[in-house]
Amino acid sequence: MDYNRRFFLKRAGFASLGLAGMSVLACSTSGDEESESAEEGTPNKISTFGLQLYSVRDIIGADPKGLMKQIAELGYKEIESYQGDQGVFWGMSPKECKTYLDELGIKMVSTHAETSKDLERLAGEAAEAGLTYVLQPYIGPQTSIDEWKKRADEFNRRGEICNKAGVRFGYHNHDYSFKEVDMQLPQEILLDNTDPALVMYELDLCWISAANKNVKYHLERYAGRYELCHVKDMVKRLEGEEVRQTDLGKGIIDYPSILKVAKETGMKHYIVEQEDYPESVMKSIAYDADYMKNLVLV
């Protein structure tokens, strides 16, 4: 299915116009509206960007609050959490986490978590903390198209649970869902067999690039289905070599043009993630923040 038919572009962004049932969802928060408003005046910039906390996984445990403060000071306005040793809210209650981040002027918009169990509790806590999205980060390669379709059915059911709690359910890809199974792309199977009112997606721009797929074509074909993206760079690989990440702008991914298409096709949140560091974690995420501040979309 070509989802471009469901959406219209506006001058400096993207407005969704319809989709049955979307009006009853809490798909937008005041933070989303402020972000979109800020970017309307700067159509060739990404005014608001975030950081996936997995990027600082080796150092966050000692002082989560202190590290979140440093992240805010670097210019990140959003955070995406993950299910670490201290939980999604890093030792705080959902309300405590929201209050603390509000004081810093930063918002936790989403979290990665295992969603196959206890999803009602997780979705409820995410809503209490002011999150918009709960994301399944990994399911692993499936053995057949039928198995991928079963995962899509499961995603629809998880979407119903999240909708009832007032948050959105989504899936974050790796490269395996962009590798053909029976001459079909599993990622497209997931997209085509999930209800847009129930399931949204986070596109990892490094992993789709690592799978050698046309990123801009995919974004255009599935306009409106991706509300978040992971922005991370990789170095050129030799045949058979594993993906190695680097600081933004030092690798091979053409972010000025890719993020322009992402913005035009409905992307709402741009989440920096980095897992390999040329020098140190903090130097890399500081460099990445500067890159995002100065990035011009072309």
N, C-alpha and C positions, 0 to 999 in steps of 0.2 A: 504494500500500500504506500502511495506517495503522500506524505503528510503535509507537503507544501500547500495542498488544496485547502487545508484546514486553517491556514493562517495568512495574515496580511502583514507586510512590513510597514512601519511608520518611519518618519524622516530620520530619526537618530536612535532608533531602537526597535523594539518589537512588541506588538500588543496582541495578545491572544483574544480571539473574537468568538467564543462559542464553546463547543464541545459539551455535549449533554452532561449535566451533573457537576460541571466545574464550579458553578456558582455556589454550591453548598460546601465547597472545600475551603479550608484556610490556607490557600496557596500563597498568599502574599502577606507579608508583615510590614509594619511601618518602616523597618530597616530596608526592605526590598524597595519600597516606594521612594525612600530618600536616595538610595543608590541609583535608581533609574532616573530620578529627577536631576541628580548631579551630572550624570553622563549625557543628558540631553544637550547640555551646552558644550560638550566636548566629544563630538561624534568620532574623532579619531584617537581617542584615549580610553584607557580602562581606569576610571576614577576610583573604583573600589575593588580591592582584591584581598584574598585571605590566605591563610596558611594551614595546611594539614599538619596536625600536631605530631603525626608519625615522623615528620621530618626532624623533630628534636627528641626522638624517643630515647636516645642514649643519655640525655641530660635533664629531661623534664621531671623525673621522679624525685629528685632531691628537693626541688622547690617549685612546684607547679605554678603557684601564684606569682612568684618572682619572675619566672620565665614568661608567663603570659604578659606581664607588665613590659618586659623587654620587647616582646613581639609587637605590642601596641606602639611602643616608642619608635620602632623601625618603620612604622607607617602601615602595617597590616590593619585592616578594619574588620576583618572577619576571621573566624577560626572554624576549622572542621576538626572535630575530635575523633578519637578512636577508642576501642575498648582495651585500655591498658591495665596494668596491675592495680591501679587505684580507681578503676572504673572510668566511665565516660566523662564524669564530672570531677575527676582528680581529687577525690577525698571530700568534696563539698556536696551538699545537697543540691538538687536542681535549682531551687530558689536562691541559695547562697551563691552558686556559680553565676547565675544570671545577674544578681546584684553586684557581684564583684566585677564582672566584665562590663556592666553598664558604667561603673565608676571609671573604668579604664577607657571608655569610649570605643569598645570593640564588642562584636556580637558573635556568639557561637550559632552558626546557621545550620549546621549539620553534624552528623557523627557517623562513622563507620562502626558497625557492630554485627555480631552474629544474630540474624533475625529469624532463624528457624525454630527458636524456642523462646518462651517468655516475652513475646513481642508486645503483648498488651501492656505489661509493666513498663517496658522500655519506651514505647510510644507515649505513654502517659507522662513519664518523667521528662521525655524530650519536649513535649508540649509545655510542661510546667516551667522548663528552663528557657522557653522562648525559641526553641529550634523550629526550623521549617521542615527539615528532611531527616529521615533515618535511612541509611544506605547499607545494603548488603555488599561487602567489599570483594567477596571471592566465593565462587562455588566450584571451581576447578573444571577442567575439560570434561565434557559429557561424551558418551560413546556413540550416540546416534542422534539424528534429528528428532526422533520421538522423545528421547530423553530431554532434549532442549525444550521441546513443547511442554513437557511436564513441568520443567522449571518455570516456564512462562505462566502456566496455570497456578503454580505455587505463588508466584509474584503477585498475580491478581488477588489471591486470597490475602496475602500480607498487606497489599494496598488497601483492602477493605478495612482491615484491623487498624491501620495507621490513620485512615480517613476518619474513623470513628473517634480517634483520640485528638484529631485536629492537626496532624502532621502528614507529610507526604512520604510514601515509600519509594525507594529507588535502588538501582543496581549500578555498581562501578565495575567497569570492564578491565580485563587484562588482555594480553595479546591473543590468548587461546580462543576467545570468542570471535576473533577476526581471522581465524584459520579455517578453511573450508572443511565441511563434513558433508559427504555425499553431494559435492558440488554446490553447497549452500553455505552461507555465512551464518553461524550460530547467533551472532549479535542481531542480525536482521530477523531471524526466527523469533528472538525475544521481543524485538520491537513490534513485529507484525502480529504477534499473538498476545500482547498485553494491552489492556484498556488504558488509553491516555489519561482518563479520569482517575485511574487507580495507581498507575506505575509511571514514574519518570526515570530519567537516566542521567548518570554522571559520566561524561566521556573523558577517559584518560588519554590525553593527546599524545603522550609519549608512547603508550602501548599500541595505539592504532597505527602510529608511525612505524614502530618497531615491526609491525606485521605487514608493512609495505602497502598499506591501503591509502586510497585517495581521501584524505581527511576532509577537504572542502566539499567534495562531491557527497560524501556521507552526511555531513552536516546539512547540506542543502536538501538532500533527499528526505531526511528525517527532521526537517525544521519544526521546532517546537517541542520535540521529545527530550532534548537535552537541556536541563536547567542549570547544571553545574558542570565544570570541567576541571581536570587536573592539568596544571601548567608545569611541565618539567621537561628538561632538555636531555639529549643523549649525544654521545660522541659517535662518529662514524664507526660502523662495525665491520669487521672482516667476516667472511662467510662462516657461519657456525659459532661465532663468538657471542657470548652473552651480552645483553644490553648493559651499558655503563652510563650512568647519568653524570651530568656536570652542571655547573651554574648556568642559569638562563642566559641565552645569547652566545654561549661558548660552544654550543653543539650544532646539530644539523637541522633542527626543526625551524621552519620559517614562521615564527610567531607573529610578526607584523601582518602578514596576509591571512594566516589561519584564524587569528583572533578577530580580525575584521569580519570574516564570514561567520564566525561563532556569534558575534554580537548581532549581526544582521538576521540571524536565524533563530533568535530567541534565548541565547545564553544569558543567565541572570547572575551567576557567581563564578568567579575565576579564582581557583584555589591552587596556590603554589605548593608543590610537593617536591622534595629532593631526598634521595636515599644514599647517594654517593657524594663525597665532598672532596674537592681538590686540596683543601687545607683543613678547615674546621667547620663544624656545624654552624656556629654563629656567624662566621665570615660569609658562608654561603647564603644563609637566609637574609643577611643584610645586603649582600650583593643582589640577590633575587628581588628584594623589595625595591632597590634603586632601579633595577631593570624595568620592573613593572611601572614605576612612577614615570620613567622617561620613554616608555614604549610608545611609538607612533604607529597607528594602524594604517596600512596601505593596501 
